[in-house]
Amino acid sequence: MRVRPPAGPGGKYTAERLAEHARETMERLGGMWIKTGQIIAMRRDIFSKQLCDEMSKLHDSAVGFPGEIACQIIEKELGRSIHEMFSEFDLIPLSAASIGQVHVGRLRANGVRVAVKVQRPSIAESFARDLKIIGVYVAVLKLLRVMPWGKWDEMFWKLRQTLADELDYRLEVASMRRMRKSLRRQKVYVPKAFVRWCSPRVLTMEFVDGVLMSDYLKALYADPEKALEWCKENDVDPKKVGRRLYLGFLQQFLEDNLMHGDLHPGNIMLLKNSRYSLIDFGSIDSLDKGFIEKYSLAIKVLVRRDFSKYVDVFLTMVPGLPNDLDVEGLRTEVTRELQAWESLTDAKGIPYEQRALTGANVRLSAVMGKYKFPPLWNMLRVMRSSMALDASLKFLIPEVNFFKLTGRHYEQRRDRMLKHMASKRSRQDLVSALNDLMRLPATVGENLLFQGELIKKRAMTFQANLSKAAEVGKALFATLFNVGLIGTVFVVARYLNKQHHVGNHVISTLPVRDVFTEMPQLSPGLWLVVIVLSVYLLWNLKRLVRVLGLKEIRSNPWA
């Protein structure tokens, strides 16, 4: 009742202000609510642009807990005293988040400077309590059937899965080792994890000496001249770094299928000579291979500006189509939105958010929400990582042309494929491919067998459903036939009684004699017309019953 046009008292309850208030509230609550807000930011098909834009700014930061408690957790998890493991250990945390905090130390065994991530005490219990609250919200939304196409259950499952992954640092260690191997080819530095000094609640990794992208952006805003001087001293070209970040992101999920899912400025470290390092590998995504192939094709046709074909590829990626989907209307609307976005990509003075790939994704999400498409989680995960990266790219390459830069990715990809073809590994792949080719007939036979069995089961299910519908139809039309037969008998009896005075004594003794009395008075010709129409109706009902498979008419069709 307070929020009335124009935007409540004093005009302060605007959509932007309410979204900002929601973000501030979630930042104050911290913990699981930060993760909830980040997942809300992915659902641009459900929530408003203002809310999603604000939620995408959420960064996990919190007040640290005492260093003495961190030492107790480390000793309990690793089974040794702090002094046995570290020759140096700073009790004041370097940074703190809702799940844990980072301390700087030096390993006694090899003298390497390390960053030690320690999980907060009782954080798992706190998250479990908050999850129950979110579960109640989801149950209410389902009960009230609020936007059922939004798949609230899937959204809640995604949140639980994200929290489960981030609460076990062993999973992050495994992700770091995989990413370290994968990103070496891109010359992206990933710190080394010391597995011996890791546990579910403690992670020890190499300390990277660099400048966080978030600190650089703050300096760029506060003192641009000082930031420029630092770039010259360390041979850092912001535009080169921005292009490398974007092209590296495309290579991560389109070629390596191993994508950093949280590329906000606090997880990017600037190094000398325009290099960079990635940190915090608690959110690493590997997507479905079939989706990656389709998405790569979609990006490729988008670069060629073939927007109609983009719609065709997009429809193959969605998990299901809405009922009564107007495909041509969808094609027209998506093409119109992409053409409008394409016109902005090469214009000067257009904000980065409108000209980047995220601008196209935002427009596409709005159309998906309008047509009530179910959520495509693979695409939403890509969008989440892309939007997090945009927080850096909007300052590094503000005048980016998506078509030119993405086209460069496909050129470099072709060069990498040619280089791979001349390598020893390529010959090994060729031998493996020939072996697979020799097994092709047997594999085709197996697939035909499995697919045939699957089609048979689906056909049986369809036939069972069809049989149930046929049974209902038979019962319905058989009942109509019996009712029509009884009515026709009454009409014929009434005609014979009134026109030829047949059966007066019999009718007077029947329980339904009042029905005959109430029947209208008609001329002989009209009575004949009514009788003929009744017989014709009965004949057609009988044909329908026989088409549905009922061979005889019983007095009780439901038997």
C-alpha positions as CSV (number, residue, x, y, z in Angstrom):
1,M,0.0,0.0,0.0
2,R,3.0,2.3,0.5
3,V,4.4,1.9,-2.9
4,R,1.9,3.8,-5.0
5,P,2.6,5.7,-8.2
6,P,4.8,7.6,-8.7
7,A,7.1,5.2,-6.8
8,G,5.7,5.8,-3.3
9,P,6.1,8.8,-1.0
10,G,8.7,11.2,-2.3
11,G,9.3,9.0,-5.3
12,K,12.0,7.0,-3.5
13,Y,10.5,3.5,-4.1
14,T,11.7,3.2,-7.6
15,A,12.6,-0.2,-9.1
16,E,16.3,0.7,-9.0
17,R,16.1,1.8,-5.3
18,L,14.2,-1.3,-4.3
19,A,16.7,-3.6,-6.1
20,E,19.6,-1.7,-4.4
21,H,17.9,-2.2,-1.0
22,A,17.6,-5.9,-1.7
23,R,21.2,-6.2,-2.6
24,E,22.3,-4.3,0.5
25,T,20.1,-6.6,2.7
26,M,21.6,-9.7,1.2
27,E,25.1,-8.3,1.7
28,R,24.3,-7.6,5.3
29,L,22.9,-11.2,5.8
30,G,25.9,-12.7,4.0
31,G,26.6,-16.4,3.8
32,M,24.1,-18.4,1.9
33,W,22.1,-15.2,1.0
34,I,25.0,-14.0,-1.1
35,K,24.8,-17.3,-3.1
36,T,21.0,-17.0,-3.3
37,G,21.4,-13.4,-4.8
38,Q,23.9,-14.6,-7.3
39,I,21.6,-17.3,-8.5
40,I,18.7,-14.8,-8.7
41,A,20.9,-12.7,-10.9
42,M,21.0,-15.6,-13.4
43,R,17.2,-15.7,-13.7
44,R,16.6,-12.7,-16.0
45,D,13.7,-14.7,-17.5
46,I,11.8,-14.3,-14.2
47,F,13.1,-11.2,-12.3
48,S,13.3,-7.6,-13.4
49,K,16.4,-6.2,-15.1
50,Q,17.0,-3.8,-12.3
51,L,17.0,-6.6,-9.7
52,C,19.3,-8.8,-11.7
53,D,21.7,-6.0,-12.4
54,E,22.0,-5.3,-8.7
55,M,22.3,-8.9,-7.7
56,S,25.1,-9.4,-10.2
57,K,27.1,-6.9,-8.1
58,L,27.1,-9.1,-5.0
59,H,30.6,-10.0,-3.8
60,D,31.2,-12.2,-0.8
61,S,32.9,-10.2,1.9
62,A,32.5,-10.3,5.6
63,V,34.2,-9.4,8.9
64,G,36.9,-11.9,9.8
65,F,36.9,-14.1,12.9
66,P,39.9,-14.2,15.4
67,G,43.1,-15.7,14.1
68,E,43.5,-17.8,17.2
69,I,40.3,-19.7,16.3
70,A,41.6,-20.1,12.8
71,C,44.7,-21.7,14.2
72,Q,42.6,-24.1,16.3
73,I,40.7,-25.2,13.2
74,I,43.9,-25.7,11.2
75,E,45.4,-27.8,14.0
76,K,42.3,-29.9,14.5
77,E,41.9,-30.5,10.7
78,L,45.6,-31.3,9.9
79,G,46.5,-33.0,13.2
80,R,49.6,-30.9,13.8
81,S,50.5,-27.7,15.6
82,I,50.8,-24.4,13.7
83,H,54.5,-24.2,14.5
84,E,55.2,-27.6,13.1
85,M,53.6,-26.7,9.7
86,F,54.5,-23.0,9.3
87,S,57.6,-21.0,10.1
88,E,55.5,-17.8,9.7
89,F,51.7,-17.4,10.2
90,D,49.9,-14.0,10.2
91,L,47.0,-14.1,12.7
92,I,45.4,-11.1,11.0
93,P,43.4,-12.4,8.0
94,L,44.3,-11.0,4.5
95,S,40.7,-11.2,3.4
96,A,37.4,-12.6,4.7
97,A,34.2,-13.9,3.2
98,S,31.1,-15.5,4.5
99,I,32.4,-19.1,4.2
100,G,36.0,-18.6,5.3
101,Q,39.0,-16.2,5.5
102,V,42.6,-16.2,4.2
103,H,45.8,-16.0,6.2
104,V,49.3,-15.6,4.9
105,G,52.0,-17.9,6.1
106,R,55.2,-19.7,5.1
107,L,55.6,-23.5,5.0
108,R,58.4,-24.8,7.3
109,A,59.1,-27.8,5.0
110,N,60.1,-25.8,1.8
111,G,60.0,-22.1,2.8
112,V,57.3,-21.3,0.2
113,R,55.0,-18.4,1.0
114,V,51.4,-19.6,1.1
115,A,47.8,-18.4,1.4
116,V,45.8,-20.6,3.9
117,K,42.0,-20.5,3.5
118,V,40.2,-21.5,6.7
119,Q,36.5,-22.2,6.9
120,R,34.4,-20.4,9.5
121,P,33.3,-22.4,12.6
122,S,29.7,-23.7,12.4
123,I,29.2,-22.4,8.9
124,A,27.7,-25.7,7.7
125,E,25.1,-25.6,10.4
126,S,24.3,-21.9,9.7
127,F,23.9,-22.7,6.0
128,A,21.6,-25.6,6.8
129,R,19.3,-23.3,8.9
130,D,19.2,-20.7,6.1
131,L,18.4,-23.4,3.5
132,K,15.3,-24.4,5.5
133,I,14.1,-20.8,5.3
134,I,14.7,-20.7,1.5
135,G,12.9,-24.1,1.3
136,V,9.8,-22.6,2.9
137,Y,9.8,-19.8,0.4
138,V,10.1,-22.2,-2.5
139,A,7.2,-24.3,-1.1
140,V,5.0,-21.3,-0.8
141,L,5.8,-20.2,-4.4
142,K,4.9,-23.8,-5.6
143,L,1.7,-23.9,-3.5
144,L,0.6,-20.5,-4.9
145,R,1.7,-21.6,-8.4
146,V,3.7,-18.4,-8.9
147,M,5.3,-18.7,-12.3
148,P,5.5,-22.5,-12.4
149,W,7.6,-22.5,-15.6
150,G,10.4,-20.9,-13.5
151,K,11.2,-24.4,-12.1
152,W,11.7,-23.3,-8.5
153,D,12.7,-26.8,-7.4
154,E,15.6,-26.7,-9.9
155,M,16.6,-23.3,-8.7
156,F,16.6,-24.5,-5.0
157,W,18.6,-27.7,-6.0
158,K,21.2,-25.5,-7.8
159,L,21.6,-23.4,-4.6
160,R,22.1,-26.5,-2.4
161,Q,24.5,-28.0,-4.9
162,T,26.6,-24.8,-5.0
163,L,26.8,-24.6,-1.2
164,A,27.7,-28.3,-0.9
165,D,30.6,-27.8,-3.4
166,E,31.9,-24.7,-1.7
167,L,31.8,-26.1,1.8
168,D,34.3,-28.9,0.9
169,Y,37.7,-27.5,0.1
170,R,38.9,-30.8,-1.2
171,L,36.7,-30.2,-4.3
172,E,38.3,-26.9,-4.8
173,V,41.8,-28.4,-4.6
174,A,40.8,-30.9,-7.4
175,S,39.4,-28.0,-9.5
176,M,42.7,-26.0,-9.0
177,R,44.8,-28.9,-10.2
178,R,42.6,-29.4,-13.3
179,M,42.5,-25.7,-14.1
180,R,46.3,-25.3,-13.5
181,K,46.8,-28.0,-16.2
182,S,44.2,-26.6,-18.6
183,L,45.1,-22.9,-18.3
184,R,48.9,-23.5,-18.7
185,R,48.3,-23.5,-22.5
186,Q,46.8,-20.0,-22.3
187,K,49.7,-18.8,-20.1
188,V,47.3,-18.0,-17.3
189,Y,48.9,-18.6,-13.9
190,V,47.0,-20.8,-11.4
191,P,48.5,-21.1,-7.9
192,K,49.7,-24.5,-6.8
193,A,47.7,-26.4,-4.1
194,F,49.7,-28.2,-1.4
195,V,47.5,-31.3,-0.9
196,R,49.4,-32.4,2.1
197,W,48.2,-29.4,4.0
198,C,44.6,-29.4,2.8
199,S,41.4,-30.9,4.3
200,P,37.6,-30.3,4.0
201,R,37.9,-27.1,6.0
202,V,41.5,-26.0,5.3
203,L,43.1,-25.1,1.9
204,T,46.8,-24.3,1.6
205,M,48.0,-22.9,-1.8
206,E,50.8,-20.9,-3.2
207,F,50.7,-17.1,-2.5
208,V,50.4,-15.1,-5.8
209,D,52.2,-11.7,-5.6
210,G,50.1,-9.4,-7.7
211,V,47.4,-6.8,-7.7
212,L,43.8,-7.8,-7.5
213,M,41.7,-6.5,-10.4
214,S,39.2,-5.0,-7.8
215,D,42.1,-3.0,-6.2
216,Y,43.2,-1.8,-9.7
217,L,39.7,-0.7,-10.6
218,K,39.4,1.2,-7.3
219,A,42.6,3.0,-8.0
220,L,41.6,3.7,-11.6
221,Y,38.4,5.4,-10.3
222,A,40.1,7.3,-7.4
223,D,43.4,8.3,-9.0
224,P,43.6,7.5,-12.8
225,E,47.1,9.0,-13.2
226,K,48.5,6.8,-10.4
227,A,46.9,3.7,-12.0
228,L,48.3,4.6,-15.4
229,E,51.8,5.0,-13.9
230,W,51.6,1.6,-12.2
231,C,50.6,0.0,-15.6
232,K,53.7,1.6,-17.3
233,E,56.0,0.4,-14.5
234,N,54.8,-3.2,-14.7
235,D,54.2,-3.3,-18.5
236,V,50.5,-3.8,-18.2
237,D,48.3,-2.9,-21.1
238,P,44.7,-2.9,-19.9
239,K,43.2,-3.4,-23.3
240,K,45.5,-6.4,-24.0
241,V,44.5,-7.9,-20.6
242,G,40.8,-7.4,-21.4
243,R,41.1,-9.1,-24.7
244,R,43.0,-12.0,-23.2
245,L,40.4,-12.3,-20.5
246,Y,37.5,-12.5,-22.9
247,L,39.3,-14.8,-25.4
248,G,40.5,-17.0,-22.5
249,F,36.9,-17.2,-21.2
250,L,35.6,-18.4,-24.6
251,Q,38.4,-21.0,-24.8
252,Q,37.7,-22.2,-21.3
253,F,34.2,-23.4,-21.9
254,L,34.0,-23.8,-25.7
255,E,37.2,-25.9,-26.0
256,D,38.5,-27.0,-22.6
257,N,35.0,-27.5,-21.1
258,L,36.4,-26.3,-17.8
259,M,35.1,-22.8,-16.9
260,H,35.8,-20.6,-13.9
261,G,32.2,-19.8,-12.7
262,D,32.9,-16.7,-10.6
263,L,35.2,-14.3,-12.6
264,H,34.4,-11.2,-10.6
265,P,37.3,-8.6,-10.1
266,G,38.2,-10.1,-6.7
267,N,39.2,-13.4,-8.3
268,I,41.5,-11.9,-11.0
269,M,45.1,-11.0,-10.2
270,L,47.0,-8.7,-12.4
271,L,50.7,-9.7,-13.0
272,K,53.6,-8.1,-14.9
273,N,53.8,-8.1,-18.7
274,S,50.0,-8.0,-19.2
275,R,49.5,-11.4,-17.7
276,Y,47.0,-12.4,-15.1
277,S,46.2,-15.1,-12.6
278,L,42.9,-16.6,-11.4
279,I,42.2,-17.5,-7.8
280,D,39.3,-19.0,-5.8
281,F,38.2,-22.1,-7.6
282,G,35.2,-22.9,-5.5
283,S,32.9,-22.6,-8.5
284,I,34.2,-24.5,-11.5
285,D,31.8,-25.7,-14.2
286,S,32.0,-28.5,-16.7
287,L,29.0,-28.3,-19.1
288,D,27.2,-31.0,-21.1
289,K,29.2,-31.7,-24.3
290,G,26.1,-31.6,-26.5
291,F,25.2,-28.2,-25.1
292,I,28.8,-26.9,-25.8
293,E,28.7,-28.0,-29.4
294,K,25.3,-26.3,-29.9
295,Y,26.3,-23.2,-28.1
296,S,29.5,-22.9,-30.1
297,L,27.4,-23.2,-33.3
298,A,25.0,-20.5,-31.9
299,I,27.9,-18.1,-31.3
300,K,29.3,-18.8,-34.7
301,V,26.1,-18.0,-36.6
302,L,25.7,-15.0,-34.3
303,V,29.1,-13.7,-35.5
304,R,27.9,-14.2,-39.1
305,R,24.8,-12.2,-38.2
306,D,22.5,-15.1,-39.2
307,F,19.9,-14.4,-36.6
308,S,17.2,-16.6,-38.0
309,K,19.5,-19.6,-37.8
310,Y,20.5,-18.6,-34.3
311,V,16.8,-19.1,-33.3
312,D,16.9,-22.6,-34.9
313,V,20.0,-23.6,-32.9
314,F,18.6,-22.1,-29.7
315,L,15.4,-24.2,-29.9
316,T,17.6,-27.3,-30.0
317,M,19.3,-26.3,-26.7
318,V,16.2,-25.7,-24.6
319,P,15.1,-28.6,-22.4
320,G,11.4,-28.3,-23.5
321,L,9.1,-26.1,-25.5
322,P,6.2,-24.2,-24.0
323,N,2.7,-25.3,-24.9
324,D,1.2,-23.5,-27.9
325,L,4.6,-22.0,-28.8
326,D,4.3,-19.5,-31.7
327,V,7.6,-20.4,-33.4
328,E,7.3,-17.8,-36.1
329,G,6.4,-15.1,-33.6
330,L,9.4,-16.1,-31.5
331,R,11.7,-16.1,-34.5
332,T,10.5,-12.6,-35.5
333,E,10.9,-11.2,-31.9
334,V,14.4,-12.7,-31.3
335,T,15.6,-11.5,-34.7
336,R,14.3,-8.0,-34.0
337,E,16.1,-7.9,-30.6
338,L,19.4,-9.2,-32.0
339,Q,19.3,-6.7,-34.9
340,A,18.7,-3.9,-32.4
341,W,21.7,-5.2,-30.3
342,E,23.9,-5.6,-33.4
343,S,23.4,-2.0,-34.3
344,L,24.9,-0.9,-31.0
345,T,28.0,-3.0,-31.1
346,D,30.0,-0.7,-33.4
347,A,28.6,2.7,-32.3
348,K,30.7,5.1,-30.3
349,G,29.6,6.2,-26.9
350,I,27.3,3.2,-26.3
351,P,27.7,1.8,-22.7
352,Y,29.6,-1.5,-22.5
353,E,26.6,-3.4,-21.0
354,Q,24.5,-2.8,-24.1
355,R,27.2,-3.6,-26.7
356,A,28.8,-6.7,-25.1
357,L,27.5,-10.3,-25.5
358,T,25.8,-9.9,-22.2
359,G,23.5,-7.3,-23.8
360,A,22.3,-9.9,-26.3
361,N,21.8,-12.5,-23.5
362,V,19.8,-10.0,-21.5
363,R,17.5,-9.4,-24.4
364,L,17.2,-13.1,-25.1
365,S,16.4,-13.8,-21.5
366,A,13.5,-11.3,-21.6
367,V,12.0,-13.1,-24.6
368,M,12.4,-16.5,-22.9
369,G,10.5,-15.2,-19.9
370,K,7.8,-13.8,-22.1
371,Y,7.3,-17.1,-23.9
372,K,7.6,-19.0,-20.5
373,F,10.5,-21.2,-21.5
374,P,11.8,-23.5,-18.8
375,P,15.3,-22.5,-17.4
376,L,18.3,-23.6,-19.4
377,W,20.8,-24.0,-16.6
378,N,23.8,-24.5,-18.8
379,M,23.3,-21.2,-20.5
380,L,22.5,-19.5,-17.2
381,R,25.8,-20.7,-15.8
382,V,27.6,-19.3,-18.8
383,M,25.8,-16.0,-18.4
384,R,26.6,-15.8,-14.7
385,S,30.3,-16.2,-15.4
386,S,30.2,-13.8,-18.4
387,M,28.4,-11.1,-16.3
388,A,30.9,-11.4,-13.5
389,L,33.7,-10.9,-16.1
390,D,32.0,-7.9,-17.5
391,A,32.6,-6.0,-14.2
392,S,36.3,-5.9,-15.3
393,L,35.9,-5.7,-19.1
394,K,33.7,-2.6,-18.9
395,F,36.8,-0.7,-17.7
396,L,39.5,-2.6,-19.7
397,I,37.8,-2.7,-23.1
398,P,34.8,-0.3,-22.9
399,E,34.6,0.1,-26.8
400,V,34.7,-3.6,-27.6
401,N,33.2,-4.9,-30.8
402,F,31.8,-8.3,-30.0
403,F,31.8,-9.5,-33.6
404,K,35.4,-8.7,-34.3
405,L,36.7,-10.0,-30.9
406,T,34.7,-13.2,-31.1
407,G,35.7,-13.7,-34.7
408,R,39.3,-13.6,-33.5
409,H,38.6,-16.5,-31.1
410,Y,37.5,-18.7,-34.0
411,E,40.6,-17.7,-36.0
412,Q,42.8,-18.6,-33.1
413,R,40.9,-21.8,-32.6
414,R,41.5,-22.8,-36.2
415,D,45.2,-22.1,-35.8
416,R,45.3,-24.3,-32.7
417,M,43.6,-27.1,-34.5
418,L,46.2,-26.9,-37.4
419,K,49.0,-26.9,-34.9
420,H,47.5,-29.9,-33.1
421,M,47.2,-31.8,-36.4
422,A,51.1,-31.7,-36.7
423,S,51.7,-33.0,-33.2
424,K,52.3,-36.5,-31.9
425,R,49.1,-36.4,-30.0
426,S,47.2,-35.8,-33.2
427,R,48.6,-39.0,-34.6
428,Q,47.5,-40.9,-31.5
429,D,44.1,-39.4,-31.9
430,L,44.0,-40.5,-35.5
431,V,44.8,-44.1,-34.5
432,S,42.1,-43.9,-31.9
433,A,39.6,-42.5,-34.4
434,L,40.4,-45.4,-36.9
435,N,39.8,-47.9,-34.0
436,D,36.5,-46.2,-33.3
437,L,35.6,-46.3,-37.0
438,M,36.2,-50.1,-37.1
439,R,33.8,-50.5,-34.2
440,L,31.2,-48.3,-35.9
441,P,29.0,-51.2,-37.3
442,A,28.8,-52.9,-33.9
443,T,28.1,-49.6,-32.2
444,V,25.4,-48.7,-34.7
445,G,23.8,-52.1,-34.1
446,E,23.9,-51.6,-30.4
447,N,22.4,-48.1,-30.6
448,L,19.6,-49.3,-32.9
449,L,18.9,-52.1,-30.4
450,F,18.8,-49.6,-27.5
451,Q,16.9,-47.0,-29.5
452,G,14.4,-49.6,-30.8
453,E,13.7,-50.7,-27.2
454,L,13.3,-47.2,-26.0
455,I,10.9,-46.3,-28.9
456,K,9.0,-49.5,-28.1
457,K,8.6,-48.5,-24.5
458,R,7.5,-45.0,-25.4
459,A,5.1,-46.5,-27.9
460,M,3.7,-48.8,-25.2
461,T,3.3,-45.8,-22.8
462,F,1.6,-43.8,-25.6
463,Q,-0.6,-46.7,-26.4
464,A,-1.6,-47.2,-22.8
465,N,-2.5,-43.5,-22.5
466,L,-4.4,-43.7,-25.7
467,S,-6.3,-46.8,-24.5
468,K,-7.3,-45.0,-21.3
469,A,-8.7,-42.1,-23.4
470,A,-10.5,-44.6,-25.7
471,E,-12.1,-46.3,-22.7
472,V,-13.4,-43.0,-21.4
473,G,-14.7,-42.1,-24.9
474,K,-16.4,-45.5,-25.3
475,A,-18.1,-45.2,-22.0
476,L,-19.3,-41.6,-22.8
477,F,-20.6,-42.4,-26.2
478,A,-22.2,-45.6,-25.1
479,T,-24.1,-43.7,-22.4
480,L,-25.2,-41.1,-24.9
481,F,-26.4,-43.9,-27.2
482,N,-28.5,-45.5,-24.4
483,V,-30.0,-42.2,-23.4
484,G,-30.8,-41.4,-27.1
485,L,-32.3,-44.9,-27.5
486,I,-34.6,-44.3,-24.5
487,G,-35.5,-40.9,-25.7
488,T,-36.4,-42.2,-29.2
489,V,-38.6,-44.9,-27.7
490,F,-40.5,-42.2,-25.8
491,V,-40.9,-40.0,-28.9
492,V,-42.2,-43.0,-31.0
493,A,-44.6,-44.0,-28.2
494,R,-45.9,-40.4,-27.8
495,Y,-46.4,-40.2,-31.6
496,L,-48.4,-43.4,-31.8
497,N,-50.4,-42.5,-28.7
498,K,-51.4,-39.0,-29.9
499,Q,-51.9,-39.7,-33.6
500,H,-53.3,-43.2,-33.6
501,H,-54.5,-43.6,-30.0
502,V,-52.3,-46.7,-29.5
503,G,-51.6,-47.9,-25.9
504,N,-53.8,-45.5,-23.9
505,H,-54.5,-48.0,-21.2
506,V,-50.8,-49.2,-21.0
507,I,-49.5,-45.6,-20.8
508,S,-51.9,-44.7,-18.0
509,T,-50.5,-47.4,-15.8
510,L,-46.8,-46.6,-16.4
511,P,-44.7,-44.7,-13.7
512,V,-43.6,-42.2,-16.4
513,R,-47.1,-41.3,-17.6
514,D,-46.4,-37.7,-16.5
515,V,-43.6,-37.5,-19.0
516,F,-46.0,-38.3,-21.8
517,T,-48.4,-35.6,-20.5
518,E,-45.8,-32.9,-20.5
519,M,-44.5,-33.6,-24.0
520,P,-45.4,-30.9,-26.5
521,Q,-48.3,-31.1,-29.0
522,L,-46.9,-31.3,-32.6
523,S,-48.3,-31.8,-36.0
524,P,-47.9,-35.3,-37.6
525,G,-45.3,-33.9,-40.0
526,L,-43.1,-32.5,-37.2
527,W,-43.4,-35.8,-35.3
528,L,-42.0,-37.7,-38.2
529,V,-39.1,-35.2,-38.6
530,V,-38.3,-35.6,-34.9
531,I,-38.3,-39.4,-35.2
532,V,-36.1,-39.4,-38.3
533,L,-33.6,-37.0,-36.6
534,S,-33.5,-39.2,-33.5
535,V,-32.9,-42.3,-35.5
536,Y,-30.1,-40.5,-37.5
537,L,-28.5,-39.4,-34.2
538,L,-28.6,-42.9,-32.8
539,W,-27.0,-44.3,-36.0
540,N,-24.1,-41.9,-35.8
541,L,-23.5,-42.6,-32.1
542,K,-23.5,-46.3,-32.8
543,R,-20.8,-45.7,-35.5
544,L,-18.7,-43.7,-33.1
545,V,-18.9,-46.4,-30.4
546,R,-17.8,-49.0,-32.9
547,V,-14.9,-46.9,-34.1
548,L,-13.7,-46.7,-30.5
549,G,-13.8,-50.5,-30.3
550,L,-17.1,-51.2,-28.4
551,K,-18.7,-54.1,-30.2
552,E,-22.0,-54.2,-28.4
553,I,-24.2,-51.9,-26.5
554,R,-25.0,-52.8,-22.9
555,S,-27.5,-51.3,-20.5
556,N,-24.6,-50.2,-18.3
557,P,-21.7,-49.0,-20.4
558,W,-19.4,-48.4,-17.3
559,A,-19.4,-52.2,-16.5
